[in-house]
Amino acid sequence: MPRAGELWLIDFPFSSGVGSKRRPALVLWVDGPDAVMAVVTSAGRRSDSDVPLRDWEEAGLLAPSTVRLRRVDTFETSLLIRRLGRLTEHDANELRGAWKRAVGPQF
C-alpha cells in the first residue's frame, strides 16, 4: 500500500487523454483505494509550484528530478507499478512549503 511521501512508477496519462508515459510520481495522499499523485520529471523548474529534489538519488530516482505540484492526478492504488523510494525530510518540507505558497486554494 502506498504512503504519502513515497515515489512510485506509474503510467501517467497525457493531459489530452490520449496515451500515457511511464514515469515516477509522488504520492501526496491516499484516500481509500485511490492515491493522489504529482508528476515527477527530469526537466527543470518552470513555475513556482515546481520543486527540484535535492536528494533525488536517496529517493530512488535515476536522474535529478522536479516535482510538478500543479500536475496532479488520482489513481487506483492497484495501478501503481512499483515503489521507487521515499522523500527525505528536507525535500518533504520544501514540497509542503511550495504547496502552501503556490498550490493551495486560491479563491
C-alpha positions as CSV (number, residue, x, y, z in Angstrom):
1,M,0.0,0.0,0.0
2,P,1.5,3.4,-1.0
3,R,2.0,6.1,1.6
4,A,2.3,9.9,1.3
5,G,5.9,10.9,0.5
6,E,6.7,7.8,-1.5
7,L,7.7,7.8,-5.1
8,W,6.1,5.2,-7.4
9,L,6.4,4.2,-11.0
10,I,3.2,4.7,-12.9
11,D,1.7,5.1,-16.4
12,F,0.9,8.8,-16.1
13,P,-1.8,9.9,-18.7
14,F,-1.1,12.8,-21.1
15,S,-3.4,15.8,-20.4
16,S,-5.0,15.2,-23.8
17,G,-6.3,11.9,-22.6
18,V,-4.6,10.1,-25.5
19,G,-1.8,7.9,-24.3
20,S,0.5,7.9,-21.3
21,K,4.1,7.9,-20.2
22,R,5.7,5.6,-17.7
23,R,7.3,7.9,-15.1
24,P,7.8,8.4,-11.4
25,A,5.2,10.1,-9.4
26,L,4.9,11.4,-5.8
27,V,2.1,10.2,-3.5
28,L,0.6,13.3,-2.0
29,W,-2.1,11.4,0.0
30,V,-4.1,8.2,-0.1
31,D,-7.8,8.2,0.1
32,G,-9.2,4.7,0.4
33,P,-8.3,2.7,-2.8
34,D,-7.0,5.9,-4.5
35,A,-3.7,7.8,-4.4
36,V,-3.4,11.4,-5.3
37,M,-0.1,11.8,-7.1
38,A,2.1,14.6,-8.5
39,V,4.2,14.0,-11.6
40,V,8.0,13.9,-11.3
41,T,10.1,15.0,-14.2
42,S,13.8,15.3,-15.1
43,A,13.0,18.7,-16.7
44,G,14.0,21.7,-14.6
45,R,11.8,24.1,-12.6
46,R,9.5,26.3,-14.7
47,S,7.0,27.6,-12.2
48,D,6.7,28.5,-8.5
49,S,4.8,25.2,-7.9
50,D,7.7,23.1,-9.2
51,V,10.1,21.8,-6.6
52,P,13.5,20.4,-7.5
53,L,14.5,17.4,-5.3
54,R,17.9,17.9,-3.6
55,D,18.0,14.3,-2.5
56,W,16.8,12.7,-5.7
57,E,19.2,9.7,-5.5
58,E,18.3,9.0,-1.9
59,A,14.6,9.0,-3.0
60,G,15.3,6.2,-5.6
61,L,15.3,8.3,-8.7
62,L,17.8,7.8,-11.6
63,A,18.3,11.5,-12.5
64,P,18.0,15.0,-11.0
65,S,14.2,15.5,-10.7
66,T,11.5,18.1,-10.2
67,V,8.0,17.5,-8.7
68,R,5.3,19.4,-10.5
69,L,2.7,20.1,-7.8
70,R,0.2,21.5,-10.3
71,R,0.3,18.3,-12.4
72,V,-1.8,16.1,-10.1
73,D,-3.9,13.1,-10.8
74,T,-5.7,10.4,-8.9
75,F,-5.0,6.7,-9.4
76,E,-6.4,3.5,-8.0
77,T,-3.5,2.1,-6.0
78,S,-3.7,-1.2,-7.9
79,L,-2.4,0.8,-11.0
80,L,0.9,1.7,-9.3
81,I,3.7,-0.4,-10.8
82,R,6.5,-0.4,-8.2
83,R,7.8,1.7,-5.3
84,L,11.0,3.6,-6.1
85,G,11.7,5.2,-2.7
86,R,10.7,7.9,-0.3
87,L,11.4,11.7,0.0
88,T,13.9,12.8,2.6
89,E,12.6,15.1,5.3
90,H,14.4,18.1,3.6
91,D,12.6,17.6,0.3
92,A,9.3,16.8,2.0
93,N,9.5,20.1,3.9
94,E,10.3,22.0,0.6
95,L,7.3,20.4,-1.0
96,R,5.0,21.3,1.9
97,G,6.1,24.9,1.7
98,A,5.6,25.1,-2.0
99,W,2.1,23.6,-1.7
100,K,1.1,26.2,0.8
101,R,2.6,29.1,-1.2
102,A,1.7,28.1,-4.8
103,V,-1.0,25.4,-4.9
104,G,-3.4,25.6,-2.0
105,P,-6.9,27.0,-2.6
106,Q,-6.7,30.3,-4.5
107,F,-10.2,31.6,-4.2
